[in-house]
Amino acid sequence: MNRDNYIGGSISTRLYEKNLLTKNDLERLNDYDDLGEVLAALNDSSYREAIQALNRPEEYEKILDTELKKSYELIESTSGEKELLQYFRERYNFHNLKVMVKEIVQEEVYTHLYSDIGNIDLAYIKKMLSNEDSVDLGFLESLDIKGYEPFNKSVNPNDVYLDYAKDALNRFRETNNPKYIDMTLDKYYYEKLLEDAEQIGLDDLTKYTKERIDLINIKTLIRIKAQDASLDDLKDALIDGGYIELSKFDDFYAVDINQVVVKLSNENINKYIVNTIDSDKSMDENLLDLEKSIDDHQMDYSRKAKSMTYGPEVLMNYIISKETEIKNLRIILVSKLNSLPREFTLERLRETYA
């Protein structure tokens, strides 16, 4: 990878960073009393046009979706390279695969749940997975998601996303248990992230991805313990590819949660675990706090770009920072909609770049 290719893109992206909401901005938004006041305050930000197009404040998800999509398009046009963003688009590709497989097994239409940040041909994949007699081909042709040209894009019968979806569908049919749809696709998601990271050629991105897999597996361990599920259930759900050997989770399953923290003391992810997981808290509290730590781990990776004059990390940092900003806004807007305490909302906010 030639870092010099990112000089111009990095300069432009540094300018975009100036429009990111700061921690102080988010705290001020949290101080408002209701949803309408928060949206009014955001009228002075990059969200202005999307807010003005809203019919009702309760439709705030539209402005978040619009802003995120705009951010992806901005960085893609700035860099002229799709490979970097593909790593981040995978999240939406696999979300869309989950929605599509569930449409097939439940014989329902969930068009409103698709994300158009994904960039795979869902209509083609759905056609290949379904019996044409049972599929409304008119619906497939009319999927209103920008960038999807049904039946024209994924002409390769070995399309890897088609294989992922086939496996998830087969696992459901073998077990008649919908959890295997998510479980199967989650495993493929992280497998694909590792492939993307290695293809991009950034060692730190590969390291970050492996650490994230470890954190996700610890989260799975806590959830399994909270549900009093079996060791076999845990083994089914664990994701391969992290630094922590999966065989160690047999020991983690057998001990108290505080002992798990001790056993993780020499692992890369220890700093995100040690002050997060505690047997004195409920399992739900541990899960909430760990989810926050997983996001903080992502932001710590992203912040490394601050010390770089230019490079692909600068562009990736902007996407990570924008996604975190949108997540924080969603936390605030949901809290205002449901009249949740300001203190609770403040505790749930993620670390910011700006």
C-alpha positions in Angstrom: 0.0 0.0 0.0 1.4 3.4 -1.0 0.6 5.8 1.8 1.4 8.8 -0.5 -1.8 7.9 -2.4 -3.8 9.2 0.6 -2.2 12.6 1.0 -5.0 14.5 -0.8 -7.8 12.4 0.7 -6.3 12.9 4.2 -6.2 16.7 3.8 -9.9 16.8 2.7 -10.9 14.4 5.5 -9.2 16.6 8.2 -11.5 19.4 7.0 -14.6 17.1 7.4 -13.5 16.2 10.9 -14.1 19.8 12.0 -17.8 19.2 11.5 -17.9 16.2 13.9 -19.9 16.7 17.1 -17.6 17.0 20.2 -18.2 15.5 23.6 -19.3 19.0 24.8 -21.8 19.2 21.9 -23.3 15.8 22.9 -23.5 16.8 26.6 -25.3 20.0 25.7 -27.8 18.0 23.5 -28.4 15.7 26.5 -29.4 18.7 28.6 -32.4 19.5 26.5 -35.8 18.4 27.7 -37.3 16.8 24.6 -36.8 15.4 21.2 -37.9 18.5 19.4 -35.4 20.7 21.2 -32.5 18.3 20.4 -33.4 18.3 16.7 -33.8 22.1 16.7 -30.3 22.4 18.2 -28.9 20.1 15.4 -30.2 22.5 12.8 -26.8 24.3 13.0 -25.0 21.1 12.1 -24.4 18.8 9.1 -27.8 17.2 9.9 -29.7 20.4 8.9 -31.0 19.4 5.5 -32.2 15.9 6.7 -33.9 17.5 9.7 -35.8 20.0 7.6 -37.1 17.1 5.5 -38.7 15.4 8.5 -42.4 15.2 8.8 -42.3 14.3 12.5 -39.6 14.4 15.2 -40.2 10.7 15.9 -38.8 9.9 12.4 -35.3 10.8 13.6 -33.9 7.5 12.3 -34.2 9.0 8.8 -31.8 11.8 9.5 -29.3 9.4 11.0 -29.5 7.1 8.0 -29.2 10.0 5.6 -26.1 11.4 7.4 -24.3 8.0 7.6 -24.9 7.3 3.9 -23.7 10.8 3.0 -20.5 10.2 5.0 -19.7 7.0 3.2 -20.3 8.7 -0.2 -18.1 11.6 0.9 -15.1 9.4 1.9 -15.5 7.2 -1.1 -15.4 10.2 -3.5 -12.5 11.7 -1.6 -10.3 8.6 -1.7 -11.4 7.1 -5.0 -10.8 3.7 -3.5 -13.6 1.3 -2.4 -11.3 -1.3 -0.7 -11.0 0.7 2.5 -14.7 1.3 2.9 -15.5 -2.3 2.1 -14.3 -3.3 5.6 -16.9 -1.1 7.1 -19.7 -1.9 4.6 -19.4 -5.6 5.6 -21.5 -4.8 8.7 -24.4 -3.7 6.5 -23.9 -6.4 4.0 -24.3 -9.1 6.7 -27.2 -7.2 8.3 -28.9 -7.3 4.9 -28.2 -11.0 4.5 -29.8 -11.7 7.8 -32.9 -9.8 6.8 -33.1 -11.6 3.5 -32.7 -15.1 4.9 -35.4 -14.3 7.5 -37.7 -13.1 4.7 -37.3 -16.4 3.0 -37.9 -18.6 6.1 -40.7 -16.5 7.4 -42.3 -15.8 4.0 -42.5 -12.1 4.8 -41.2 -8.9 3.2 -38.9 -6.7 5.3 -37.8 -4.2 2.6 -37.8 -1.4 5.2 -35.1 -3.1 7.2 -32.5 -3.2 4.5 -29.6 -0.8 4.6 -28.4 0.8 1.4 -24.9 1.2 2.7 -24.4 -2.5 1.9 -23.1 -3.1 -1.6 -24.1 -6.7 -2.5 -26.9 -7.7 -4.9 -29.6 -8.9 -2.6 -32.1 -9.5 -5.3 -29.8 -11.9 -7.1 -28.9 -13.8 -4.0 -32.6 -14.1 -2.9 -33.5 -15.3 -6.4 -30.8 -18.0 -6.2 -31.9 -19.1 -2.7 -35.6 -19.3 -3.4 -37.9 -21.3 -5.6 -39.1 -19.0 -8.3 -42.7 -20.3 -7.9 -42.7 -18.9 -4.3 -41.0 -15.6 -4.9 -42.6 -12.4 -6.1 -40.1 -11.6 -8.9 -41.8 -8.2 -9.3 -40.8 -7.4 -5.7 -37.2 -8.5 -6.4 -37.1 -6.3 -9.5 -38.5 -3.3 -7.6 -36.1 -3.3 -4.6 -35.7 0.4 -4.0 -32.1 0.4 -2.8 -29.7 2.6 -4.6 -26.9 0.6 -6.2 -28.7 -2.7 -6.4 -29.5 -3.7 -10.0 -31.4 -7.0 -9.5 -30.0 -10.0 -11.5 -27.3 -7.9 -13.2 -24.4 -7.6 -10.7 -23.6 -10.9 -9.0 -23.3 -13.1 -12.1 -20.7 -15.3 -10.5 -22.3 -18.6 -9.3 -19.5 -18.8 -6.7 -20.4 -15.4 -5.1 -19.1 -15.7 -1.6 -22.1 -13.8 -0.1 -24.4 -16.3 -1.7 -22.5 -19.1 -0.1 -22.8 -17.4 3.3 -26.5 -17.0 2.9 -26.9 -20.6 1.7 -25.1 -21.9 4.7 -27.2 -19.8 7.1 -30.4 -21.0 5.4 -29.3 -24.6 5.5 -28.4 -24.4 9.2 -31.9 -23.1 9.9 -33.5 -25.9 7.9 -31.4 -28.5 9.8 -32.3 -27.1 13.2 -35.5 -25.2 12.7 -34.0 -22.7 15.1 -33.7 -19.0 13.8 -30.8 -18.3 16.1 -28.6 -20.2 13.7 -29.3 -17.6 11.0 -27.6 -14.9 13.0 -25.0 -17.2 14.5 -23.8 -18.5 11.1 -23.7 -15.1 9.5 -21.9 -13.5 12.5 -19.1 -16.1 12.1 -18.8 -15.4 8.4 -18.9 -11.6 9.1 -15.8 -11.7 11.2 -14.1 -14.2 8.9 -14.7 -11.7 6.0 -13.5 -8.7 8.1 -10.2 -10.5 8.7 -9.9 -11.2 5.0 -10.7 -7.5 4.2 -8.2 -6.3 6.8 -5.4 -8.5 5.4 -6.2 -7.4 1.9 -6.0 -3.8 2.9 -2.6 -4.6 4.3 -2.7 -2.7 7.6 -1.3 -4.7 10.5 -3.0 -2.6 13.1 -6.4 -3.1 11.5 -5.9 -6.9 11.5 -4.8 -6.7 15.2 -7.9 -4.6 16.0 -10.2 -7.1 14.3 -8.7 -10.0 16.2 -9.1 -8.2 19.5 -12.7 -7.3 18.6 -13.4 -11.0 18.0 -12.0 -11.7 21.5 -14.3 -9.1 23.0 -17.3 -10.4 21.1 -16.6 -13.9 22.4 -16.4 -12.6 26.0 -19.7 -10.9 25.4 -21.1 -14.2 24.2 -19.7 -16.0 27.3 -21.5 -13.5 29.6 -24.8 -13.8 27.6 -24.6 -17.6 27.8 -24.0 -17.5 31.5 -26.9 -15.1 32.0 -29.2 -17.5 30.2 -27.8 -20.4 32.1 -27.2 -22.1 28.8 -24.9 -25.1 28.2 -21.3 -25.3 27.3 -22.3 -26.7 23.9 -24.4 -23.6 23.3 -21.3 -21.5 24.1 -19.1 -23.5 21.7 -21.8 -23.2 19.0 -21.7 -19.4 19.3 -18.0 -18.7 19.6 -16.2 -17.0 16.7 -12.8 -18.2 15.5 -10.0 -15.9 14.5 -9.2 -14.0 17.6 -6.1 -14.1 19.8 -7.7 -16.1 22.6 -7.9 -19.9 21.8 -11.5 -21.1 21.8 -10.5 -24.0 24.0 -9.9 -21.6 26.9 -13.6 -20.8 26.9 -14.2 -24.2 28.5 -12.4 -22.9 31.6 -14.0 -19.5 31.4 -17.5 -21.2 31.4 -16.8 -23.2 34.5 -15.7 -20.3 36.8 -17.1 -17.2 38.3 -17.1 -14.0 36.2 -14.5 -12.3 38.4 -12.2 -15.3 37.8 -12.7 -14.9 34.1 -11.3 -11.4 34.4 -8.2 -12.7 36.3 -7.6 -15.3 33.6 -7.7 -12.6 30.9 -5.1 -10.5 32.7 -2.4 -11.2 30.1 -4.6 -10.8 27.1 -4.5 -7.7 24.8 -8.2 -6.9 25.6 -7.6 -6.9 29.4 -8.0 -3.1 29.8 -11.5 -3.3 28.3 -12.5 -6.1 30.6 -10.9 -5.4 34.0 -13.0 -2.4 34.9 -16.1 -3.5 33.1 -17.1 -7.0 34.3 -17.9 -7.6 37.9 -19.9 -10.3 39.6 -21.5 -7.7 41.9 -23.3 -6.3 38.9 -26.2 -8.1 37.1 -25.4 -9.9 33.9 -27.5 -7.3 32.0 -25.4 -4.5 33.5 -22.2 -6.4 32.6 -23.4 -6.8 29.0 -24.3 -3.1 28.7 -21.0 -2.0 30.1 -19.1 -4.5 27.9 -20.9 -3.2 24.7 -19.7 0.3 25.6 -16.1 -1.0 26.1 -16.3 -2.7 22.7 -17.2 0.6 21.2 -14.4 2.3 23.2 -11.9 -0.2 21.8 -12.9 0.8 18.3 -12.5 4.5 19.2 -9.0 3.8 20.7 -8.0 2.2 17.4 -9.4 5.1 15.5 -7.6 7.8 17.6 -4.3 6.5 16.4 -5.0 8.5 13.3 -4.6 11.7 15.2 -0.8 11.4 15.2 -0.7 10.7 11.5 -0.3 13.4 8.9 -1.8 11.3 6.2 -2.7 7.7 5.3 -5.6 5.3 5.0 -6.1 5.5 8.8 -7.2 9.1 8.5 -10.1 8.2 6.2 -11.1 5.1 8.2 -11.0 7.2 11.4 -13.6 9.6 9.9 -16.0 6.7 9.2 -15.5 5.2 12.7 -16.0 8.7 14.3 -19.1 9.4 12.3 -20.7 6.0 13.1 -19.9 6.6 16.8 -21.4 10.1 16.6 -24.6 8.7 15.1 -24.7 6.0 17.8 -24.4 8.7 20.4 -27.2 10.8 18.8 -29.4 7.7 18.7 -28.8 7.1 22.4 -29.8 10.8 23.2 -32.8 10.8 20.9 -34.2 7.5 22.2 -33.7 8.8 25.7 -35.6 12.0 25.0 -38.4 10.1 23.3 -38.8 7.9 26.3 -38.1 10.5 29.0 -35.1 8.7 30.4 -32.9 10.4 33.1 -30.1 12.6 31.8 -27.6 10.9 34.1 -28.4 7.5 32.7 -28.1 8.8 29.1 -24.7 10.4 29.9 -23.3 7.2 31.2 -24.3 5.3 28.0 -22.6 7.8 25.6 -19.5 6.4 23.8 -16.1 8.0 23.6 -15.8 10.5 20.8 -12.9 11.4 18.5 -13.5 15.2 18.5 
